Amino acid sequence: MSSNNDSIGKTVTVALLLCVICSVVVSAAAVLLKPMQQYNQDQDRKSNILRAAGITDPSKSVDELFSQITTRIVDMETGEFVDGRPEAEDFRRAAGDPALSSALDRRTDIASIKRQPRYMPVYMVEDASGAIETLILPVYGYGLWSTMYGFLALEGDLNTVAGLGFYEHAETPGLGGEIDNPSWKASWQGKRIYAGEDTSRPSLQVVKGVVDTSLAGAEYRIDGLAGATLTANGVTNMIRFWLGESGFGPLVANLRAAQGAAAEAEVELESDEDLDAADDSEALSADVDATEEV
């Protein structure tokens, strides 16, 4: 009997030791691999932003290409840029934190995301003068089976679509999953978001069937997805939420106002330069006349 007890005790001891050793190995691997996982996630995020913006160059690394991108943080309530909000980079985590997000009511929550981060990152390509050439916005919303995460890029007029890409979803392959189809994504390029100056009400939508380009308003219509009406509706709702008054609409309005002010200042500067040139010309003409009289 004693022999049997010893045997059972040894077996239990060995099993416990194996459990401890395995748990230590797994924990150590998780700790050691975490920096690599974070790096890969960061590279994937940058790659998706670059693809949405149409920035590609096989001869350069992701980090080299991303050096063209400026990252800013937006206060979603005011549409103003803010500093000192590093938590905004991980907006998915922020959305689940009541201290960093706000609950949405049913009327507002057309994208079915339940909570909205108070601060969101946006990405910009700027020219040498600081003017925006491309604005890349993170967007997400519920489709048929899943939340679809992607990036929408706008051209410098802040109204024309430059590109769209999704990096995570679980829509049905061959149906709703066609949101990944390169041809369908390419059909977004050149489409318009807003029908007028009001940035609170986007007009762009995914329709059933194929868009008739001969009809008025075709620039605000995207070809539908065969057999995936609910996914298509989800994409429309996602775009209308994030480009509307509850999303990045206030930011777009602020940026447009800044563009308008800059354009007016440039016109005034050119006008002043023309007046100065005219004054110089008149002065020179007067000097010539005076010389001829002498």
C-alpha positions in Angstrom: 0.0 0.0 0.0 2.8 2.3 0.9 4.5 1.6 -2.5 1.3 2.6 -4.3 1.0 5.8 -2.4 4.7 6.7 -3.2 4.0 6.0 -6.9 0.9 8.2 -6.9 2.8 10.9 -5.0 5.7 10.9 -7.5 3.3 11.0 -10.4 1.5 14.0 -9.0 4.8 15.7 -8.2 6.1 15.1 -11.8 2.8 16.4 -13.2 2.9 19.5 -11.1 6.5 20.2 -12.1 5.7 19.8 -15.7 2.8 22.3 -15.3 5.0 24.8 -13.6 7.8 24.4 -16.2 5.3 24.7 -19.1 3.6 27.8 -17.6 7.0 29.4 -17.1 8.0 28.6 -20.7 4.7 30.0 -22.1 4.9 33.1 -20.0 8.5 33.8 -21.0 7.7 33.3 -24.6 4.7 35.7 -24.4 6.9 38.3 -22.7 9.8 37.9 -25.2 7.6 37.9 -28.2 5.4 40.8 -27.2 7.7 43.5 -28.6 7.8 41.6 -31.9 4.0 41.3 -32.0 3.6 45.0 -31.3 6.1 45.8 -34.0 4.2 43.6 -36.5 0.9 45.2 -35.6 2.4 48.6 -36.0 3.8 47.7 -39.4 0.5 46.3 -40.5 -1.3 49.5 -39.4 1.1 51.6 -41.3 0.8 49.4 -44.4 -2.9 49.7 -44.4 -2.8 53.5 -44.1 -0.3 53.7 -46.9 -2.4 51.5 -49.2 -5.5 53.6 -48.5 -3.5 56.7 -49.4 -2.2 55.1 -52.6 1.4 55.4 -51.4 3.5 52.5 -52.7 7.1 51.9 -53.6 8.6 48.4 -53.5 12.1 49.8 -53.2 11.3 51.4 -49.9 10.5 50.0 -46.4 7.1 50.7 -44.7 8.8 53.0 -42.3 10.5 55.0 -45.1 7.2 55.5 -46.9 5.3 56.3 -43.6 7.8 59.1 -43.0 5.6 61.1 -45.5 2.7 60.8 -43.1 1.9 63.2 -40.3 -0.2 61.8 -37.4 -2.5 64.1 -35.5 -5.0 63.5 -32.7 -8.5 64.9 -33.0 -11.0 65.9 -30.2 -14.1 64.3 -31.7 -16.4 66.8 -30.0 -14.8 69.9 -31.4 -13.0 68.7 -34.5 -9.8 70.4 -33.3 -6.3 68.9 -33.1 -5.0 68.3 -29.6 -1.7 67.2 -28.1 -0.8 64.8 -25.3 -3.3 62.0 -26.0 -1.2 58.9 -26.7 -4.1 56.6 -25.8 -5.9 57.8 -28.9 -3.6 55.8 -31.1 -5.3 52.6 -29.8 -8.8 53.8 -30.4 -10.2 50.3 -30.2 -9.1 50.0 -26.6 -10.2 53.5 -25.9 -13.7 52.7 -27.2 -14.1 50.1 -24.5 -13.0 52.4 -21.7 -15.8 54.6 -20.3 -13.2 57.1 -19.2 -12.0 57.5 -22.8 -15.2 57.1 -24.8 -18.8 58.2 -24.9 -21.9 56.0 -25.2 -24.0 56.6 -28.4 -27.7 56.6 -28.5 -29.6 54.5 -31.1 -30.5 57.4 -33.3 -26.9 58.5 -33.6 -25.3 55.1 -33.7 -26.0 54.2 -37.3 -22.7 52.4 -37.5 -23.6 50.1 -34.6 -20.4 50.7 -32.6 -22.1 51.5 -29.3 -19.3 53.7 -27.9 -17.1 56.3 -29.6 -13.6 57.3 -28.5 -13.3 60.9 -27.4 -10.1 61.2 -29.3 -9.1 59.7 -32.6 -5.9 59.6 -34.7 -5.9 60.9 -38.3 -3.1 60.8 -40.8 -2.1 63.4 -43.4 0.2 63.8 -46.3 1.2 67.5 -46.6 3.1 69.5 -49.3 6.1 71.7 -48.6 3.8 74.6 -47.6 1.9 72.4 -45.1 -1.3 72.2 -47.2 -3.1 68.8 -47.0 -2.7 66.6 -50.0 -4.3 63.5 -48.5 -6.3 63.0 -45.3 -6.6 59.4 -44.1 -9.3 58.6 -41.6 -9.8 55.5 -39.5 -13.4 54.2 -40.0 -15.3 51.2 -38.6 -18.8 49.9 -38.4 -20.9 46.7 -38.2 -21.7 44.8 -41.4 -23.7 41.5 -41.4 -21.5 39.4 -39.2 -18.8 41.6 -37.9 -17.3 45.0 -37.3 -15.4 46.1 -40.3 -12.3 48.1 -39.7 -10.6 50.2 -42.4 -9.2 53.5 -43.6 -10.7 56.1 -45.9 -8.5 58.5 -47.7 -9.7 61.9 -49.0 -7.9 64.1 -51.5 -6.8 67.7 -50.7 -10.3 69.1 -51.4 -11.5 67.0 -48.4 -14.4 65.8 -50.4 -13.1 63.4 -53.1 -12.3 59.8 -52.2 -8.7 58.9 -52.8 -8.9 55.3 -51.6 -10.6 52.9 -49.2 -9.3 49.7 -47.6 -10.4 47.2 -44.9 -7.9 45.4 -42.7 -10.2 43.4 -40.5 -13.7 41.9 -40.8 -15.5 38.6 -40.8 -18.0 39.1 -43.6 -19.0 36.1 -45.8 -16.3 35.2 -48.4 -17.5 35.7 -51.9 -20.4 37.9 -50.7 -19.9 40.6 -48.1 -16.2 39.7 -48.2 -16.1 41.3 -51.6 -15.4 44.6 -49.8 -11.8 43.4 -50.2 -12.1 43.1 -53.9 -9.5 45.4 -55.5 -11.9 46.3 -58.4 -14.7 47.3 -55.9 -12.3 49.3 -53.8 -10.9 51.0 -56.9 -14.5 52.1 -57.8 -14.5 54.4 -54.8 -11.7 56.6 -56.2 -13.0 59.9 -57.4 -16.3 59.6 -55.7 -17.6 62.5 -53.6 -18.6 62.6 -50.0 -20.6 65.8 -49.6 -23.1 67.3 -52.0 -22.6 70.7 -50.6 -20.7 72.7 -47.9 -22.6 70.9 -45.1 -20.2 68.3 -43.6 -22.8 67.0 -41.2 -24.7 65.1 -43.9 -22.6 62.9 -46.2 -24.3 61.9 -49.4 -22.1 59.0 -50.5 -23.7 55.6 -50.4 -23.4 52.0 -51.6 -26.5 51.2 -53.8 -28.1 48.0 -55.1 -26.8 47.0 -58.5 -24.5 49.0 -60.8 -24.4 52.8 -60.7 -25.8 54.4 -63.9 -23.1 57.0 -64.5 -25.4 58.9 -66.9 -27.7 59.9 -64.0 -27.3 63.0 -61.9 -25.7 62.2 -58.5 -23.7 59.2 -59.8 -20.6 60.8 -58.2 -22.2 60.0 -54.8 -23.0 56.4 -55.6 -20.9 53.2 -55.3 -21.8 49.9 -57.0 -23.5 47.4 -54.7 -22.3 44.0 -53.6 -24.2 41.1 -55.2 -25.9 39.0 -52.5 -24.5 41.2 -49.7 -27.1 44.0 -49.2 -26.7 44.1 -45.4 -22.9 44.4 -45.6 -23.3 47.1 -48.2 -25.7 48.9 -45.9 -23.2 48.6 -43.1 -20.5 50.2 -45.3 -22.9 53.1 -46.1 -23.8 53.6 -42.5 -20.1 53.4 -41.5 -19.2 56.2 -44.0 -22.1 58.4 -43.1 -21.4 58.1 -39.4 -17.6 58.8 -39.5 -17.9 61.5 -42.1 -20.9 63.1 -40.5 -21.5 65.4 -37.5 -20.9 62.7 -34.9 -17.6 61.6 -36.6 -15.0 63.6 -38.5 -17.5 66.1 -40.0 -16.4 68.9 -37.5 -12.8 68.2 -38.4 -13.4 68.4 -42.1 -15.4 71.7 -41.6 -12.5 73.2 -39.6 -9.9 72.1 -42.2 -12.0 73.5 -45.0 -12.4 76.8 -43.1 -8.6 76.9 -42.7 -8.1 76.2 -46.4 -10.5 79.0 -47.3 -8.7 81.5 -45.0 -5.4 80.5 -46.5 -6.7 81.0 -50.0 -8.1 84.4 -49.2 -4.8 85.4 -47.6 -2.9 84.3 -50.7 -5.2 86.3 -52.9 -4.8 89.4 -50.7 -1.0 88.9 -50.9 -1.0 88.6 -54.6 -3.2 91.7 -54.8 -0.8 93.7 -52.6 2.1 92.5 -54.7 0.3 93.7 -57.9 -0.4 97.1 -56.3 3.2 97.4 -55.2 4.3 96.5 -58.8 1.9 99.0 -60.2 3.2 101.7 -57.8 6.8 100.9 -58.8 5.9 101.1 -62.5 4.2 104.5 -62.0 7.2 105.8 -60.0 9.6 104.6 -62.7 7.5 106.2 -65.4 7.5 109.4 -63.5 11.3 109.3 -63.2 11.6 108.7 -66.9 9.3 111.6 -67.7 11.3 113.9 -65.4 14.5 112.9 -67.0 13.2 113.6 -70.5 12.0 117.0 -69.5 15.5 117.9 -68.2 
